[in-house]
Each structure stands twice: as structure tokens, then as C-alpha cells.
């Protein structure tokens, strides 16, 4: 059957919020988005899945409470999967600093405890996939005050090195880490991709895991250059990309 894809955020509880309901939002006077905005929507989705037997995918889980609800649902036997944004695997509300609009994201960057819970969810398999949450924004739209700036950030070019960084930090085997951005997402989408085998589509990415580089927005290929990882030291760079056996990118 079909898989239902949902982003768990209650619009009433989130209202006009722009940052996680915590010390940073309070200190900066930013309208908050509480964790309950996620968990209420998630609870409704899981209950509907329980009643209907539908296969459910939760997009961009962002809180420890949300991860625990999905973990419990899987133990119960519900057909539920989920993913997490790479931003939330590495960043927290503290990265907003002094109104850095590059960190204005949806869902919002949450607490350190939430980030650690997301990583735990990846380690134990509760979280099935990692996404780039690639949503670049025009530069002018990011020059506004934090609360007025458009949410979103470029992410596609940073996905691989950030996954490699996470794998190194959490001591995750390379193939396990790569499966979260290859075969796992392909299986969720129901497409026969994301793996190497005889007769499979030759959609390949050849990368140098040791290549060190620094994130400089001007050097990014995306039309939207905004990223909360500006200035970060990365390791791992794509050298070649093949699509159906044809070379489409070479660094």
C-alpha cells in the first residue's frame, strides 16, 4: 500500500514561533515553538495509524520526546518510519547565537538533550534515514531580522561530509552511516536504488573521505548560499557523480 508522509507540527501550538521554546528563545525574545507542537501532531498521526493500519513516515523528527514516541510505536508493531534533518544531528538552539538567521529552520533547532536523543535514535535504528532538508533561501530573505527572515538553508552539498562527521563522532561504521542516505531512503520511497548490484542503475557517488575543506558559502553550487555551517571544517568530498552510468559531475 501507499506510505503516508507527515511532518509533525501542530500549526496552532507552533503559531508564529521561530525558535525552540527554551532559554535561547526566551533570552532573545523570539516567539517559541514548543516540543508539544511536535508531540501533539505526532500523537494524532500515530493514533490514526493505529486505527487504520496505514504505513506512516514521519518527516524531520526534531525532539527527544518525538523519538521516544516513535520508538514505542515501533515496539508496538505499528508500521512507522522516520527521518531526521542533518542540521538537527549537529546543531542546537545555542547555534542561533546572536540572531543568526541562518539557523532559522523548520523544525527549529532544539536543545542539546534533544540533539543527543536524535543521535541515540539513529544509533538504535529508531530513526531510519537522514535527509539534507535542502531548502535554500534567497540571500535578501535571510538579511531580515531573525523572526522575519525566511526559514530554510542549503544542505545537499553538505549532507555527505556531515554524515561522515557524525559517523566519526559517534563511532558509527561507515556502511551503516551511508545506508541512512542511500538504501534506507530508497526503500522508504519504494524505489530500487541506493545499492550496488549487477543490473542495478549505475547511480554512483565517488568520494574522498579524507579530503579536508572549509565551508565557504560563496563556493557552494546551490543558488541559495545560506547555511548554518558557514566556516565549519569538513572532511570528505565528492569527486565524481554518475547518473545511470553517465558522468554528470566531476570536481
Backbone bond lengths (Angstrom), bond angles and torsions (degrees), N, CA, C in turn:
res aa  C-N    CA-C-N  psi(-1)  N-CA   C-N-CA  omega(-1)  CA-C   N-CA-C  phi
1 X - - - 1.447 - - 1.511 111.25 -
2 X 1.314 115.52 179.15 1.450 121.28 -179.45 1.527 110.85 -77.04
3 X 1.314 114.76 151.23 1.464 121.42 174.98 1.529 108.11 -100.83
4 X 1.301 116.75 128.22 1.466 121.79 178.86 1.525 108.78 -89.78
5 X 1.329 115.86 127.72 1.468 121.57 -178.40 1.525 108.98 -106.78
6 X 1.325 116.30 126.56 1.464 120.62 -177.57 1.527 111.20 -135.28
7 X 1.323 114.78 143.36 1.467 120.24 170.26 1.518 106.85 -102.94
8 X 1.323 118.51 118.51 1.463 120.84 -172.77 1.532 113.48 -84.03
9 X 1.319 115.86 88.93 1.464 118.81 173.65 1.522 108.70 -146.82
10 X 1.316 116.01 117.22 1.454 122.07 178.39 1.524 108.66 -73.29
11 X 1.313 116.75 117.85 1.469 120.85 -173.82 1.525 112.35 -65.36
12 X 1.331 117.43 -31.94 1.465 119.59 179.75 1.526 110.68 -70.48
13 X 1.330 116.79 -45.13 1.461 120.05 -178.78 1.527 111.89 -71.47
14 X 1.332 116.34 -30.48 1.466 119.38 178.37 1.522 110.53 -78.01
15 X 1.323 116.16 -31.94 1.468 123.79 179.76 1.520 110.53 44.41
16 X 1.333 116.75 -124.14 1.464 120.70 -179.42 1.522 111.46 -102.35
17 X 1.332 116.40 26.76 1.455 120.20 -177.86 1.516 112.96 -66.43
18 X 1.330 115.34 153.79 1.468 120.35 -178.49 1.522 112.40 -133.21
19 X 1.345 117.65 -8.54 1.467 120.57 -177.57 1.526 109.57 -147.30
20 X 1.312 115.77 157.80 1.465 121.81 178.43 1.524 110.64 -56.81
21 X 1.325 116.34 138.27 1.461 121.04 178.27 1.526 108.50 -72.08
22 X 1.320 115.86 98.20 1.456 121.45 -177.02 1.512 109.95 -165.72
23 X 1.315 115.73 -164.68 1.463 120.14 -174.21 1.521 113.12 -64.75
24 X 1.331 117.67 -33.33 1.464 119.75 -178.19 1.521 110.70 -69.12
25 X 1.326 117.21 -48.90 1.462 120.52 178.78 1.523 110.76 -60.33
26 X 1.327 116.15 -40.29 1.465 120.32 178.74 1.517 110.81 -64.71
27 X 1.329 116.47 -46.73 1.456 120.80 -178.05 1.512 113.46 -65.02
28 X 1.334 116.84 -33.90 1.462 120.61 -177.93 1.524 112.55 -94.71
29 X 1.323 116.17 -3.76 1.460 119.72 179.72 1.518 113.28 69.96
30 X 1.341 117.20 32.91 1.460 121.45 -178.77 1.528 110.53 -94.58
31 X 1.329 117.68 140.24 1.471 120.21 176.83 1.529 109.96 -59.68
32 X 1.330 117.99 129.58 1.469 120.62 -172.63 1.530 114.52 -91.48
33 X 1.331 114.31 156.61 1.464 122.43 169.09 1.525 106.07 -119.19
34 X 1.324 118.47 106.81 1.462 120.51 -177.14 1.524 112.37 -73.27
35 X 1.314 116.09 157.23 1.467 121.31 176.21 1.521 110.63 -58.76
36 X 1.328 116.40 -32.75 1.466 120.03 -177.92 1.530 111.40 -62.01
37 X 1.343 117.76 -23.75 1.466 119.60 175.75 1.525 110.30 -62.56
38 X 1.330 116.11 -31.66 1.464 120.80 176.70 1.525 111.30 -80.85
39 X 1.319 116.38 -46.57 1.467 119.15 -172.84 1.529 112.85 -70.51
40 X 1.327 117.78 -33.05 1.470 119.90 177.08 1.526 109.99 -65.21
41 X 1.336 116.20 -46.39 1.467 119.96 178.71 1.528 110.71 -64.50
42 X 1.328 115.74 -38.61 1.462 120.40 -179.82 1.527 111.21 -67.07
43 X 1.327 116.31 -41.17 1.461 120.88 178.61 1.526 110.97 -60.20
44 X 1.330 116.00 -42.87 1.468 120.47 178.58 1.526 110.79 -62.60
45 X 1.338 116.10 -45.29 1.466 120.66 -178.84 1.528 111.35 -62.91
46 X 1.324 116.12 -42.63 1.467 119.89 -179.35 1.527 111.61 -67.65
47 X 1.322 116.22 -37.00 1.465 118.98 178.50 1.532 110.78 -66.64
48 X 1.323 116.45 -39.18 1.464 119.92 177.17 1.529 110.64 -65.37
49 X 1.338 116.07 -38.50 1.466 120.13 176.96 1.523 110.37 -64.46
50 X 1.320 115.24 -37.40 1.470 121.14 179.70 1.539 110.39 -65.11
51 X 1.317 115.62 -39.36 1.470 120.39 -176.74 1.527 112.46 -78.64
52 X 1.322 116.70 -32.86 1.469 119.98 -172.50 1.520 113.93 -102.87
53 X 1.340 116.74 -19.86 1.455 119.65 -177.02 1.511 113.62 77.64
54 X 1.334 117.00 11.86 1.460 121.39 -178.81 1.531 110.84 -67.40
55 X 1.321 116.53 151.90 1.463 121.64 172.53 1.521 107.56 -85.14
56 X 1.310 117.09 123.91 1.463 122.39 -170.51 1.521 111.57 -119.73
57 X 1.329 115.95 135.11 1.467 120.22 172.73 1.521 108.98 -119.68
58 X 1.329 115.83 125.92 1.461 122.44 178.95 1.526 108.78 -96.86
59 X 1.315 115.67 120.80 1.466 121.30 -178.09 1.527 111.18 -91.92
60 X 1.304 116.46 134.78 1.468 124.35 169.74 1.523 113.55 59.49
61 X 1.311 117.93 48.57 1.462 119.10 173.90 1.525 107.88 -59.09
62 X 1.337 117.05 140.10 1.468 118.82 -172.39 1.519 114.55 -129.55
63 X 1.325 118.18 -7.03 1.466 119.57 -173.90 1.523 112.04 -124.35
64 X 1.324 115.08 155.27 1.453 120.30 175.58 1.516 111.48 -62.54
65 X 1.328 116.73 -38.23 1.465 120.55 178.91 1.522 110.62 -64.05
66 X 1.329 116.05 -38.92 1.456 120.24 178.46 1.519 111.86 -65.06
67 X 1.328 116.31 -42.49 1.467 120.85 178.27 1.525 110.40 -60.62
68 X 1.320 116.74 -43.18 1.463 120.21 -178.50 1.530 111.09 -65.31
69 X 1.326 117.62 -36.63 1.464 120.68 177.73 1.532 110.67 -64.84
70 X 1.323 116.36 -40.47 1.466 120.29 179.20 1.527 110.30 -69.90
71 X 1.324 116.67 -38.32 1.472 120.93 177.68 1.539 109.86 -60.09
72 X 1.324 115.58 -45.26 1.467 120.14 179.71 1.528 111.08 -65.54
73 X 1.333 116.47 -38.50 1.465 120.41 179.64 1.524 111.04 -64.64
74 X 1.325 116.37 -38.66 1.470 119.83 177.83 1.525 110.74 -66.44
75 X 1.332 116.20 -40.93 1.470 119.34 177.85 1.527 110.88 -62.50
76 X 1.320 114.97 -33.61 1.469 120.69 179.70 1.525 111.53 -70.79
77 X 1.325 115.75 -19.59 1.460 119.32 -180.00 1.511 114.91 101.77
78 X 1.343 116.89 6.89 1.462 119.18 177.19 1.524 109.58 -67.81
79 X 1.321 115.89 146.58 1.467 121.23 179.06 1.531 108.43 -84.60
80 X 1.321 115.67 79.84 1.457 121.17 -176.46 1.521 110.28 -130.60
81 X 1.319 115.32 138.33 1.464 122.72 174.91 1.519 107.56 -130.70
82 X 1.322 116.81 170.30 1.463 119.04 179.96 1.517 110.97 -158.15
83 X 1.327 114.84 164.62 1.460 120.65 174.41 1.517 109.46 -134.13
84 X 1.323 115.07 168.79 1.457 121.91 178.60 1.517 108.61 -134.38
85 X 1.317 116.11 146.67 1.461 121.17 176.02 1.524 109.82 -75.16
86 X 1.347 115.67 140.92 1.458 120.01 177.88 1.526 111.19 -59.10
87 X 1.339 116.35 -31.05 1.466 120.03 178.52 1.523 110.95 -57.91
88 X 1.326 115.96 -41.46 1.460 120.46 -175.00 1.520 113.17 -79.05
89 X 1.328 116.73 -14.98 1.465 120.33 175.22 1.525 110.38 -75.68
90 X 1.333 116.43 -26.89 1.462 120.30 -175.07 1.530 114.73 -111.05
91 X 1.313 117.85 -29.93 1.464 120.49 -170.00 1.528 112.26 -110.92
92 X 1.335 115.08 162.10 1.462 121.57 175.75 1.522 109.16 -136.12
93 X 1.321 115.72 178.42 1.458 120.85 178.31 1.523 112.02 -57.23
94 X 1.338 117.33 -27.11 1.459 120.69 -178.40 1.524 111.99 -65.42
95 X 1.322 117.16 -22.28 1.467 120.46 -179.59 1.519 112.52 -72.43
96 X 1.322 117.34 -12.09 1.463 119.89 174.95 1.519 109.91 -61.49
97 X 1.352 115.41 -30.79 1.461 119.52 177.59 1.509 111.02 57.20
98 X 1.348 115.10 -125.13 1.459 119.69 179.37 1.528 108.34 -104.44
99 X 1.327 115.03 78.09 1.465 122.77 175.61 1.531 113.33 60.34
100 X 1.333 117.98 43.02 1.465 120.32 176.60 1.526 108.74 -74.92
101 X 1.324 116.47 104.98 1.468 120.50 -175.37 1.526 112.85 -67.98
102 X 1.335 117.86 -14.18 1.463 119.51 174.23 1.527 110.95 -64.50
103 X 1.332 115.69 -19.36 1.465 121.25 179.01 1.526 112.33 -97.06
104 X 1.329 116.35 10.58 1.467 120.00 173.94 1.523 106.89 -83.32
105 X 1.316 115.84 98.76 1.456 122.51 -173.80 1.526 110.84 -129.13
106 X 1.316 115.50 160.37 1.467 121.86 174.23 1.519 108.37 -128.45
107 X 1.353 117.60 122.54 1.464 126.64 -3.49 1.523 110.74 -65.40
108 X 1.333 117.44 164.50 1.466 119.49 -177.28 1.521 112.09 -71.72
109 X 1.324 115.18 154.70 1.465 119.82 172.19 1.522 107.81 -65.17
110 X 1.317 116.67 131.04 1.456 119.72 -173.95 1.524 111.54 -107.17
111 X 1.317 117.35 -161.79 1.462 121.89 -172.20 1.525 111.77 -75.03
112 X 1.323 115.32 167.25 1.463 120.81 176.46 1.526 110.16 -60.87
113 X 1.329 116.30 -38.26 1.467 120.13 178.38 1.527 110.42 -61.77
114 X 1.326 116.64 -41.19 1.466 120.20 177.72 1.525 110.65 -63.91
115 X 1.325 116.27 -44.18 1.466 119.12 -179.81 1.525 110.98 -60.67
116 X 1.320 116.37 -43.04 1.469 119.84 178.75 1.527 111.17 -63.12
117 X 1.329 116.55 -36.39 1.468 120.49 178.60 1.525 110.99 -68.06
118 X 1.327 116.81 -35.82 1.463 120.50 176.58 1.522 110.15 -64.08
119 X 1.319 116.24 -42.34 1.469 119.96 178.84 1.531 110.65 -65.05
120 X 1.320 116.17 -38.50 1.468 119.64 177.11 1.528 110.12 -64.09
121 X 1.332 116.21 -37.41 1.455 120.55 177.88 1.520 112.73 -65.51
122 X 1.316 115.94 -33.25 1.465 119.87 175.23 1.524 110.63 -69.90
123 X 1.331 115.48 -41.47 1.468 118.97 -177.50 1.528 112.09 -64.30
124 X 1.333 116.94 -40.46 1.471 118.31 -175.73 1.527 113.23 -92.31
125 X 1.336 117.04 2.76 1.457 120.16 175.55 1.512 115.36 87.21
126 X 1.329 117.71 2.09 1.464 119.48 176.24 1.525 110.12 -60.96
127 X 1.333 115.77 -42.50 1.465 121.50 176.97 1.522 107.93 -92.57
128 X 1.316 116.43 122.14 1.461 121.64 -171.37 1.521 114.35 -84.86
129 X 1.319 117.19 -31.94 1.462 119.42 -172.44 1.524 111.03 -146.19
130 X 1.319 114.25 160.37 1.465 122.40 176.44 1.523 107.37 -118.30
131 X 1.316 116.62 135.47 1.466 119.94 178.62 1.524 110.13 -121.37
132 X 1.316 115.11 158.77 1.468 119.98 -179.84 1.523 111.07 -78.97
133 X 1.335 116.80 -20.54 1.469 122.36 -172.87 1.526 109.85 50.23
134 X 1.335 114.81 42.98 1.464 122.10 -177.15 1.524 110.29 -64.16
135 X 1.315 116.54 107.69 1.466 121.59 -179.87 1.520 108.90 -145.00
136 X 1.345 116.33 68.32 1.466 120.68 -176.65 1.521 111.85 -62.81
137 X 1.309 114.94 150.18 1.460 121.99 -175.88 1.524 109.10 -126.13
138 X 1.309 116.01 144.76 1.461 121.13 176.02 1.528 109.88 -57.32
139 X 1.326 116.37 140.62 1.467 120.46 -175.19 1.523 112.36 -57.19
140 X 1.318 116.77 -40.06 1.468 119.66 -179.14 1.528 111.35 -62.02
141 X 1.336 116.38 -34.47 1.466 120.48 -178.50 1.517 112.04 -70.74
142 X 1.344 116.60 -18.05 1.464 120.87 178.72 1.528 112.25 -95.98
143 X 1.320 117.10 -7.05 1.458 120.52 -179.97 1.522 112.24 -84.86
144 X 1.314 116.03 -4.69 1.460 121.05 179.51 1.528 109.90 -75.06
145 X 1.344 118.05 164.29 1.466 120.10 172.21 1.525 110.28 -54.79
146 X 1.323 117.42 150.89 1.467 122.25 -171.77 1.521 112.92 -46.42
147 X 1.325 117.06 -50.77 1.466 120.74 -174.97 1.524 112.51 -67.29
148 X 1.335 116.66 -22.71 1.461 120.79 -178.47 1.520 112.34 -99.22
149 X 1.329 116.90 -16.61 1.463 120.40 -179.02 1.523 110.35 -66.08
150 X 1.326 115.78 149.04 1.463 119.99 178.21 1.522 109.47 -71.77
151 X 1.320 116.48 139.04 1.462 119.45 179.31 1.525 110.55 -78.01
152 X 1.335 115.50 153.21 1.458 120.49 177.45 1.517 112.30 127.58
153 X 1.329 115.66 163.40 1.465 122.28 179.55 1.522 109.22 -159.73
154 X 1.314 116.01 152.39 1.462 119.47 173.58 1.528 108.50 -70.77
155 X 1.330 117.01 146.46 1.459 117.49 -175.13 1.512 115.97 -149.26
156 X 1.327 117.53 -20.82 1.460 120.61 -172.14 1.524 112.55 -58.60
157 X 1.335 116.91 -45.66 1.465 120.64 -177.16 1.526 112.78 -69.50
158 X 1.324 116.06 -19.69 1.463 120.23 -175.92 1.523 112.81 -98.42
159 X 1.321 117.14 -7.27 1.466 120.01 -174.56 1.525 112.35 -59.64
160 X 1.325 117.79 -52.26 1.464 120.30 -177.11 1.524 112.35 -60.84
161 X 1.344 120.07 -53.51 1.466 118.37 -179.38 1.520 113.62 -62.42
162 X 1.327 117.47 -31.22 1.463 119.61 178.77 1.521 111.40 -73.28
163 X 1.321 116.97 -33.77 1.469 120.05 174.32 1.521 109.67 -66.56
164 X 1.326 117.00 -41.50 1.465 120.72 178.21 1.527 110.82 -64.16
165 X 1.339 116.28 -38.01 1.468 120.42 178.61 1.531 110.33 -65.14
166 X 1.336 115.64 -43.92 1.468 119.87 177.30 1.523 110.82 -61.22
167 X 1.329 117.05 -43.93 1.464 121.19 -179.06 1.521 111.05 -61.21
168 X 1.328 115.94 -40.25 1.465 119.68 179.23 1.525 110.82 -68.01
169 X 1.321 116.78 -44.36 1.462 120.91 -177.76 1.523 112.04 -65.14
170 X 1.330 117.11 -40.51 1.468 121.10 -176.32 1.524 113.14 -99.03
171 X 1.350 115.53 6.68 1.475 121.05 178.40 1.537 111.54 55.69
172 X 1.328 114.90 48.38 1.461 122.10 177.82 1.529 108.38 -92.68
173 X 1.332 119.18 130.84 1.469 120.82 176.45 1.530 110.83 -54.25
174 X 1.331 116.42 140.90 1.462 121.11 -174.41 1.529 112.46 -55.44
175 X 1.321 117.72 -47.19 1.462 120.04 -177.65 1.528 111.82 -64.21
176 X 1.319 116.85 -35.24 1.466 120.93 177.05 1.525 109.69 -64.94
177 X 1.337 115.94 -45.37 1.466 120.24 179.98 1.525 110.92 -62.11
178 X 1.329 116.41 -45.71 1.462 120.20 -178.14 1.526 111.97 -66.65
179 X 1.331 116.95 -29.07 1.468 119.20 179.92 1.521 111.58 -63.01
180 X 1.343 117.15 -25.12 1.468 120.44 -178.47 1.525 112.00 -72.05
181 X 1.332 116.90 -16.55 1.469 119.50 179.65 1.530 111.71 -120.01
182 X 1.334 116.94 8.72 1.467 120.10 -179.48 1.527 110.98 -127.91
183 X 1.319 116.59 -90.90 1.465 119.60 -172.33 1.528 112.92 -68.85
184 X 1.332 118.16 -35.07 1.470 119.20 179.72 1.527 112.06 -62.40
185 X 1.353 118.68 -51.53 1.467 118.62 177.03 1.527 112.57 -60.11
186 X 1.344 116.81 -37.27 1.468 119.81 179.36 1.526 110.78 -61.79
187 X 1.319 116.42 -42.47 1.463 120.12 178.96 1.526 111.37 -65.39
188 X 1.327 116.70 -38.00 1.461 120.04 178.24 1.523 110.79 -64.21
189 X 1.335 116.04 -35.67 1.461 121.01 -179.96 1.524 112.35 -81.77
190 X 1.330 115.74 -10.78 1.454 119.47 179.76 1.510 113.85 74.33
191 X 1.342 117.11 29.90 1.463 121.11 179.19 1.526 109.53 -115.33
192 X 1.324 116.19 147.38 1.462 121.23 -178.61 1.527 109.54 -87.77
193 X 1.323 115.03 71.31 1.461 121.89 -177.91 1.523 107.99 -140.86
194 X 1.335 115.42 -178.90 1.454 119.77 174.17 1.506 114.94 80.37
195 X 1.353 117.56 15.47 1.458 119.55 179.59 1.527 109.81 -147.87
196 X 1.316 116.14 163.68 1.460 122.57 178.10 1.521 109.32 -107.52
197 X 1.320 116.40 121.10 1.466 120.60 176.50 1.520 108.59 -162.44
198 X 1.313 116.10 160.70 1.459 121.41 -179.99 1.529 109.72 -62.01
199 X 1.327 115.35 126.99 1.455 120.40 178.66 1.514 114.77 88.65
200 X 1.337 117.33 -7.40 1.470 120.37 179.61 1.526 109.80 -77.74
201 X 1.326 116.53 161.35 1.458 120.69 175.65 1.528 109.19 -60.84
202 X 1.331 115.84 134.36 1.466 120.15 179.83 1.524 109.33 -84.93
203 X 1.322 115.73 65.63 1.463 122.30 174.31 1.522 106.23 -97.16
204 X 1.318 115.97 100.36 1.457 120.54 -169.76 1.518 111.91 -126.25
205 X 1.304 114.39 148.58 1.464 122.13 173.25 1.523 107.00 -125.88
206 X 1.317 116.16 118.91 1.462 121.39 177.77 1.524 107.38 -103.42
207 X 1.334 116.64 121.89 1.460 118.86 -176.29 1.520 111.34 -131.91
208 X 1.316 114.11 157.64 1.462 122.17 176.70 1.523 107.36 -102.35
209 X 1.328 118.73 106.44 1.470 120.72 -175.73 1.523 113.49 -69.37
210 X 1.320 117.89 -14.02 1.464 121.39 -177.24 1.528 113.04 -99.90
211 X 1.322 117.62 -7.63 1.466 120.86 -177.10 1.525 110.40 -66.97
212 X 1.323 116.76 119.42 1.466 121.99 -179.56 1.527 109.87 -96.40
213 X 1.313 116.38 139.11 1.460 120.57 178.35 1.524 109.89 -158.08
214 X 1.296 115.14 165.10 1.458 121.88 -177.57 1.523 109.34 -115.76
215 X 1.319 116.37 136.38 1.464 120.40 -179.76 1.524 109.78 -71.90
216 X 1.321 115.24 117.19 1.463 122.43 176.08 1.525 106.90 -126.83
217 X 1.325 117.53 111.87 1.463 120.80 -174.51 1.525 114.36 -49.33
218 X 1.320 117.57 -39.49 1.469 120.13 -177.67 1.524 112.15 -62.19
219 X 1.329 116.81 -24.87 1.468 120.86 -177.65 1.527 112.86 -88.88
220 X 1.322 117.66 -7.06 1.465 120.48 -179.57 1.528 110.81 -72.43
221 X 1.326 116.40 146.99 1.465 121.46 -177.17 1.528 112.26 -78.78
222 X 1.309 117.13 -28.30 1.455 121.08 -177.19 1.526 111.25 -62.03
223 X 1.325 116.24 147.02 1.462 119.64 176.72 1.524 110.77 -64.79
224 X 1.326 116.39 -31.45 1.459 120.36 174.46 1.517 109.31 -91.49
225 X 1.312 118.46 121.04 1.470 122.12 -173.73 1.524 113.20 -97.57
226 X 1.318 116.88 -4.02 1.465 119.48 -173.80 1.521 111.55 -73.48
227 X 1.325 115.90 131.14 1.461 121.33 177.67 1.519 109.83 -152.86
228 X 1.318 117.82 139.37 1.471 120.21 175.84 1.519 112.25 -72.61
229 X 1.333 117.63 -6.23 1.462 121.35 -178.89 1.526 112.21 -98.67
230 X 1.312 116.88 17.86 1.463 121.29 178.35 1.530 110.45 -55.26
231 X 1.334 116.37 125.41 1.459 121.04 178.99 1.512 114.79 88.70
232 X 1.328 118.19 -5.88 1.468 121.03 -179.76 1.528 111.14 -69.30
233 X 1.321 115.36 143.06 1.463 121.47 173.75 1.527 108.37 -86.08
234 X 1.323 115.98 124.71 1.461 121.82 -177.87 1.525 110.73 -115.01
235 X 1.317 115.13 158.44 1.460 120.84 173.52 1.523 108.50 -136.35
236 X 1.324 115.70 122.71 1.457 120.94 -176.47 1.510 110.23 116.26
237 X 1.342 115.73 120.35 1.465 119.11 -177.27 1.524 110.69 -142.88
238 X 1.327 114.99 139.18 1.459 120.64 178.53 1.523 109.23 -71.11
239 X 1.342 116.25 132.46 1.462 121.69 178.06 1.528 111.38 -104.96
240 X 1.324 116.41 -41.20 1.467 120.57 -179.42 1.529 109.31 -140.00
241 X 1.322 115.35 145.09 1.458 121.11 172.35 1.523 108.41 -130.43
242 X 1.320 115.70 128.45 1.457 121.62 177.68 1.519 109.23 -116.07
243 X 1.309 116.02 135.78 1.456 122.50 176.91 1.520 108.08 -119.40
244 X 1.323 115.72 115.37 1.460 121.87 -176.65 1.532 111.34 52.44
245 X 1.329 115.11 39.41 1.455 121.13 176.52 1.514 115.22 86.01
246 X 1.330 117.74 -4.81 1.459 121.36 -178.97 1.526 110.13 -102.85
247 X 1.340 115.69 133.09 1.459 120.53 178.75 1.524 109.51 -70.25
248 X 1.332 116.71 117.76 1.467 120.75 -178.48 1.525 112.20 -114.21
249 X 1.334 116.69 -12.03 1.468 119.56 177.88 1.518 109.40 -150.90
250 X 1.329 115.24 138.97 1.457 121.62 174.89 1.517 107.94 -144.73
251 X 1.312 116.77 126.72 1.466 119.86 -178.23 1.516 110.51 -84.73
